[in-house]
Every structure is written in C-alpha cells, then in structure tokens.
Amino acid sequence: MKVENPFDRKLQASKTMPEHFRNASIELTDTLDVCWAAAQAVFESGANPEHAIALLPMFMARADEKEKELLAQFGRKKGDGA
C-alpha cells in the first residue's frame, strides 16, 4: 500500500468515526495488505487482487484459531474480556 492512499485520507477526514469502527477498518485493511503481499510472493507477476481476496477468509480463520489456542493457554474463552 502506498504511503499516500485513499484509505488514510478517509481516516483523516473522518474525525467523528467511532474508535471501534476505525480500528476494525485499519485491521481489515492491514490484513488485506498482508494477503496481497502473500499472493505476490507466491504468484509473483501473475498475482491479482482476487488471489488476495481468496486468501483473506483463510487468513482470518487461521488467526482466529491461533487466538483460541493462546486464550486456552490462559484458561479463557474468546469474548471473556478479562
């Protein structure tokens, strides 16, 4: 993602956006950016945005599973909040 981009400009312009919405937007955009980099690493010049989009749900499922494993180490469940 370029340093100057529409997403960051939108975040700057949206001063009243709720913090949880802002954080979710940033996390999703960062995750999609990582998926795009992964697609480029694997498919090189043949990579296209659809590859990144296809990776996104797999990445999220894997991240959720890893989070559950970490929480289990501390005897918690997702959503416990403590």
Order of alpha helices (4+ residues) and beta strands (2+ residues): alpha-alpha-alpha
